[in-house]
Amino acid sequence: MAIRSSLLPLALLVLAASSAAVAELEIGFYTNTCPDAEKIVREEMAKIIAAAPSLAGPLLRLHFHDCFVRGCDASVLLESTDGNVAEKDAKPNKSLRGFGSVERVKAKLEAACPGIVSCADVLTLMSRDAVVLAKGPFWPVALGRRDGRVSSAIEASNELPPASGDVPLLAKIFASKGLDLKDLVVLSGAHTLGTAHCPSFADRLYNNTGGNGTYGLVDPSLDSNYADKLRLKCKSVDDRTMLSEMDPGSFKTFDTSYYRHVAKRRGLFRSDAALLFDDTTRDYVQRIATGKFDDEFFKDFSASMIKMGDVGVLTGAEGEIRKKCYAPN
């Protein structure tokens, strides 16, 4: 659909502002002000993941959920107040973990370089290091993000990609952040790490209606044998106690086995299954699922993570550098 000419100046201004902000991010941003910043994050992350390898997925997820709401400004880390319900308390974010680890890393940086390194940059670096420590790829992170002061549960509920979404809906949400269909299928590969609670996928096991009106059937896009195994874990849609691996047998290792599961109709979420119903995303899934293009996926994932890390960033005099990641200064 063409943009009306009257909207072009506004669209160009928004694009120019976004491009200008990204241009202010740079590799080695803290070289003079906090030269050991990346080293401090890396060393602390090594300790965190050594003690709790299962945290790699949640820390990567924190970065995703931050960037999709107000951009990568660490707003997902802010606590709710009496007058405001923050992003972290929105329904899609109730299962987020790793906040204590972010505060731990931030405290180390504050001790070394008070008031210099933003929580937004900390979270971006931690997500990269989580992937590396889980045997995934390394990519350079341009720094210079600043922290937002606003966090809204309503915005999080409206803007985060739902686990139940189909490709057209997910593609629309990704496009609103400047990410394309390839970024969608590539970043879905992050589901190689981590676990999920039953309510995020159990509707596929119990809440489907057949053509004759039969209720309680298994989602036909889900492999029946895999569904049987999941039903043994998740006794109902409301079971909030059990966890299932998003990449069974490999959920602590960053690899391409996620795509092999999806290709066999064993993706955990509807959004995973949906990748097989679009020509572009299906072709990518099936290509990576062969196990012959791991290096290609690692390269693609790095590129998409760099793009996502640029979404809606605050730079220069915008925002602030929080002393504590859970509260504005």
KOLMARVEX-536019 format. One line per field, with one value per residue (C-alpha): residue number from 1; residue in one letter; x, y, z. Coordinates in nm, 2 decimals. Example, Ala and Ser with C-alpha at 12.3 -4.5 7.8 and 13.67 -1.06 7.14 Angstrom:
// KOLMARVEX-536019
n: 1/2;
res: A/S;
east: 1.23/1.37;
north: -0.45/-0.11;
up: 0.78/0.71;
END
This chain:
// KOLMARVEX-536019
n: 1/2/3/4/5/6/7/8/9/10/11/12/13/14/15/16/17/18/19/20/21/22/23/24/25/26/27/28/29/30/31/32/33/34/35/36/37/38/39/40/41/42/43/44/45/46/47/48/49/50/51/52/53/54/55/56/57/58/59/60/61/62/63/64/65/66/67/68/69/70/71/72/73/74/75/76/77/78/79/80/81/82/83/84/85/86/87/88/89/90/91/92/93/94/95/96/97/98/99/100/101/102/103/104/105/106/107/108/109/110/111/112/113/114/115/116/117/118/119/120/121/122/123/124/125/126/127/128/129/130/131/132/133/134/135/136/137/138/139/140/141/142/143/144/145/146/147/148/149/150/151/152/153/154/155/156/157/158/159/160/161/162/163/164/165/166/167/168/169/170/171/172/173/174/175/176/177/178/179/180/181/182/183/184/185/186/187/188/189/190/191/192/193/194/195/196/197/198/199/200/201/202/203/204/205/206/207/208/209/210/211/212/213/214/215/216/217/218/219/220/221/222/223/224/225/226/227/228/229/230/231/232/233/234/235/236/237/238/239/240/241/242/243/244/245/246/247/248/249/250/251/252/253/254/255/256/257/258/259/260/261/262/263/264/265/266/267/268/269/270/271/272/273/274/275/276/277/278/279/280/281/282/283/284/285/286/287/288/289/290/291/292/293/294/295/296/297/298/299/300/301/302/303/304/305/306/307/308/309/310/311/312/313/314/315/316/317/318/319/320/321/322/323/324/325/326/327/328/329;
res: M/A/I/R/S/S/L/L/P/L/A/L/L/V/L/A/A/S/S/A/A/V/A/E/L/E/I/G/F/Y/T/N/T/C/P/D/A/E/K/I/V/R/E/E/M/A/K/I/I/A/A/A/P/S/L/A/G/P/L/L/R/L/H/F/H/D/C/F/V/R/G/C/D/A/S/V/L/L/E/S/T/D/G/N/V/A/E/K/D/A/K/P/N/K/S/L/R/G/F/G/S/V/E/R/V/K/A/K/L/E/A/A/C/P/G/I/V/S/C/A/D/V/L/T/L/M/S/R/D/A/V/V/L/A/K/G/P/F/W/P/V/A/L/G/R/R/D/G/R/V/S/S/A/I/E/A/S/N/E/L/P/P/A/S/G/D/V/P/L/L/A/K/I/F/A/S/K/G/L/D/L/K/D/L/V/V/L/S/G/A/H/T/L/G/T/A/H/C/P/S/F/A/D/R/L/Y/N/N/T/G/G/N/G/T/Y/G/L/V/D/P/S/L/D/S/N/Y/A/D/K/L/R/L/K/C/K/S/V/D/D/R/T/M/L/S/E/M/D/P/G/S/F/K/T/F/D/T/S/Y/Y/R/H/V/A/K/R/R/G/L/F/R/S/D/A/A/L/L/F/D/D/T/T/R/D/Y/V/Q/R/I/A/T/G/K/F/D/D/E/F/F/K/D/F/S/A/S/M/I/K/M/G/D/V/G/V/L/T/G/A/E/G/E/I/R/K/K/C/Y/A/P/N;
east: 0.00/0.14/0.21/0.00/0.22/0.09/0.24/0.58/0.74/0.65/0.76/1.09/1.14/1.08/1.32/1.58/1.56/1.59/1.88/2.05/2.02/2.16/2.45/2.54/2.60/2.96/3.19/3.42/3.18/3.32/3.69/3.77/3.50/3.49/3.75/3.68/3.31/3.27/3.53/3.34/3.01/3.18/3.35/3.04/2.83/3.07/3.01/2.64/2.60/2.85/2.63/2.30/2.33/1.95/1.96/2.11/1.76/1.59/1.86/1.83/1.45/1.48/1.66/1.39/1.11/1.28/1.35/0.99/0.84/0.98/1.29/1.61/1.59/1.59/1.23/1.15/1.37/1.17/0.96/0.59/0.50/0.18/0.08/0.21/0.21/0.54/0.62/0.76/0.41/0.23/0.08/0.33/0.62/0.51/0.75/1.05/1.36/1.71/1.64/1.87/2.16/2.12/2.14/2.44/2.63/2.52/2.65/2.99/3.00/2.88/3.17/3.42/3.26/2.98/2.70/2.87/2.72/2.35/2.13/2.02/2.38/2.42/2.12/2.24/2.58/2.45/2.22/2.52/2.74/2.45/2.45/2.83/2.84/2.57/2.81/2.65/2.80/2.98/2.89/3.02/2.79/2.78/2.71/2.59/2.22/2.06/1.79/1.42/1.22/0.88/0.75/0.40/0.23/-0.04/0.22/0.39/0.06/-0.01/0.33/0.50/0.48/0.24/0.34/0.01/0.07/0.06/0.32/0.11/0.05/0.41/0.55/0.34/0.48/0.83/0.79/0.68/1.03/1.21/1.26/1.17/1.05/1.40/1.46/1.14/1.24/1.60/1.52/1.27/1.58/1.64/1.39/1.68/1.74/1.51/1.19/0.82/0.53/0.23/-0.02/0.19/0.13/-0.12/-0.41/-0.26/-0.31/-0.67/-0.85/-0.88/-1.22/-1.27/-1.48/-1.77/-1.77/-1.57/-1.38/-1.06/-0.86/-0.49/-0.38/-0.34/-0.03/0.14/0.30/0.07/0.34/0.50/0.16/0.12/0.45/0.35/0.01/0.19/0.37/0.09/-0.23/-0.43/-0.42/-0.39/-0.10/0.16/0.40/0.55/0.81/0.88/1.20/1.15/1.43/1.40/1.74/1.93/1.77/2.09/2.29/2.26/2.24/2.01/1.82/1.52/1.47/1.48/1.20/0.99/1.04/0.90/0.60/0.74/0.77/0.63/0.44/0.18/0.42/0.68/0.44/0.33/0.67/0.58/0.28/0.46/0.68/0.97/0.99/0.93/1.22/1.45/1.34/1.39/1.73/1.87/1.70/1.93/2.22/2.44/2.41/2.49/2.75/2.49/2.24/2.50/2.59/2.22/2.14/2.42/2.30/1.94/2.05/2.25/1.94/1.71/1.96/1.93/1.55/1.43/1.75/1.79/2.12/2.30/2.11/1.80/1.69/1.94/2.20/2.02/2.22/1.99/1.82/1.49/1.42/1.47/1.72;
north: 0.00/0.34/0.60/0.91/1.21/1.40/1.14/1.12/1.40/1.25/0.90/1.04/1.23/0.92/0.72/0.99/1.01/0.63/0.62/0.91/0.73/0.41/0.60/0.72/0.36/0.25/-0.04/0.05/0.33/0.29/0.27/0.60/0.61/0.24/0.04/-0.29/-0.27/-0.57/-0.77/-0.72/-0.83/-1.13/-1.25/-1.21/-1.38/-1.68/-1.72/-1.68/-1.94/-2.18/-2.18/-2.19/-2.29/-2.28/-1.90/-1.85/-1.87/-1.64/-1.37/-1.38/-1.36/-1.05/-0.87/-0.97/-0.85/-0.53/-0.43/-0.51/-0.25/0.11/-0.02/-0.15/0.09/-0.15/-0.05/-0.42/-0.41/-0.13/-0.22/-0.13/0.17/0.27/0.47/0.25/-0.12/-0.18/-0.41/-0.69/-0.73/-0.76/-1.11/-1.20/-1.11/-1.29/-1.58/-1.36/-1.45/-1.32/-0.98/-1.05/-1.15/-0.81/-0.62/-0.83/-0.74/-0.37/-0.35/-0.47/-0.20/0.07/-0.03/0.01/0.30/0.48/0.62/0.53/0.20/0.19/-0.09/-0.11/-0.18/-0.43/-0.63/-0.62/-0.75/-1.01/-1.16/-1.18/-1.35/-1.58/-1.71/-1.74/-1.93/-2.17/-2.25/-2.01/-1.74/-1.42/-1.09/-0.73/-0.51/-0.14/0.05/0.38/0.31/0.50/0.39/0.49/0.62/0.48/0.13/0.02/-0.32/-0.22/-0.15/-0.48/-0.67/-0.50/-0.50/-0.83/-1.11/-1.37/-1.74/-1.81/-1.58/-1.69/-1.56/-1.27/-1.13/-1.19/-1.04/-0.73/-0.69/-0.75/-0.50/-0.23/-0.27/-0.26/-0.64/-0.85/-1.21/-1.35/-1.19/-1.35/-1.71/-1.65/-1.50/-1.78/-1.99/-1.84/-2.10/-2.35/-2.22/-2.23/-2.37/-2.27/-2.31/-2.51/-2.21/-2.07/-2.38/-2.62/-2.48/-2.68/-3.00/-2.94/-2.65/-2.74/-2.79/-3.05/-3.00/-3.18/-2.96/-3.20/-3.00/-3.09/-3.22/-3.18/-2.91/-3.10/-2.90/-3.07/-3.42/-3.66/-3.85/-3.53/-3.41/-3.73/-3.67/-3.31/-3.41/-3.63/-3.32/-3.06/-3.20/-2.90/-2.56/-2.40/-2.61/-2.35/-2.58/-2.79/-2.67/-2.81/-2.77/-2.56/-2.76/-3.11/-3.26/-2.95/-2.66/-2.54/-2.54/-2.29/-2.50/-2.58/-2.87/-2.63/-2.62/-3.00/-3.02/-2.76/-2.94/-3.26/-3.06/-3.06/-2.69/-2.61/-2.29/-2.22/-1.95/-2.22/-2.44/-2.14/-2.12/-2.42/-2.24/-1.97/-2.04/-1.82/-1.93/-2.30/-2.30/-2.15/-2.40/-2.70/-2.58/-2.53/-2.85/-3.05/-2.98/-2.88/-2.50/-2.44/-2.17/-1.99/-1.99/-1.86/-1.58/-1.50/-1.50/-1.26/-1.02/-1.03/-0.98/-0.67/-0.54/-0.60/-0.44/-0.12/-0.10/0.23/0.30/0.62/0.79/1.12/1.33/1.11/0.90/0.85/0.61/0.43/0.36/0.07/-0.11/-0.16/0.21/0.55/0.77;
up: 0.00/-0.10/0.17/0.11/0.01/0.31/0.54/0.37/0.56/0.89/0.78/0.66/0.99/1.20/0.98/0.99/1.37/1.40/1.17/1.35/1.68/1.54/1.39/1.74/1.85/1.80/1.87/2.16/2.28/2.64/2.54/2.72/2.99/3.10/2.90/3.08/3.04/2.80/3.00/3.32/3.16/3.00/3.32/3.53/3.27/3.26/3.64/3.61/3.33/3.49/3.80/3.61/3.25/3.20/3.24/2.89/2.73/2.98/2.95/2.57/2.60/2.83/2.55/2.29/2.52/2.59/2.23/2.11/2.35/2.32/2.16/2.34/2.63/2.93/3.01/3.06/3.38/3.55/3.85/3.88/4.11/4.28/3.98/3.70/3.60/3.43/3.13/3.35/3.51/3.18/3.12/2.84/3.07/3.38/3.31/3.24/3.45/3.50/3.65/3.94/3.71/3.53/3.86/3.95/3.63/3.66/4.02/3.90/3.63/3.88/4.11/3.83/3.64/3.82/3.61/3.28/3.13/3.06/3.16/2.79/2.69/2.98/2.87/2.50/2.60/2.84/2.57/2.33/2.59/2.69/2.33/2.31/2.65/2.52/2.23/1.98/1.76/1.87/1.71/1.78/1.98/1.90/2.23/2.34/2.42/2.70/2.94/2.91/3.20/3.10/3.12/3.04/3.08/2.84/2.57/2.64/2.61/2.27/2.11/2.20/1.93/2.07/2.10/1.93/1.63/1.26/1.01/0.88/1.23/1.34/1.02/1.08/1.43/1.32/1.03/1.28/1.44/1.10/1.10/0.80/0.73/0.73/1.07/1.19/1.10/1.21/1.55/1.61/1.63/1.97/2.09/2.08/2.43/2.73/2.86/2.87/3.11/3.00/2.96/2.67/2.45/2.62/2.42/2.14/2.34/2.48/2.32/1.95/1.79/1.51/1.20/1.36/1.66/1.87/2.14/2.32/2.02/1.96/1.72/1.39/1.31/1.61/1.57/1.75/1.93/2.05/2.16/2.37/2.55/2.62/2.76/3.01/3.14/3.10/3.26/3.17/3.01/3.35/3.47/3.58/3.76/3.48/3.23/2.88/2.69/2.37/2.20/2.36/2.45/2.36/2.55/2.71/2.38/2.10/1.79/1.49/1.64/1.69/1.31/1.29/1.55/1.37/1.04/1.20/1.34/1.69/1.74/2.09/2.01/1.74/1.62/1.57/1.38/1.17/1.01/0.80/0.65/0.47/0.17/0.27/0.64/0.55/0.30/0.56/0.83/0.60/0.48/0.83/0.95/0.72/0.96/0.67/0.71/1.08/0.99/0.77/1.06/1.30/1.06/1.00/1.37/1.44/1.17/1.29/1.66/1.55/1.37/1.66/1.91/1.70/1.74/1.89/2.08/2.28/2.24/2.31/2.56/2.55/2.85/3.13/3.26/3.55/3.87/3.94/3.65/3.83/3.89/3.72/3.89;
END
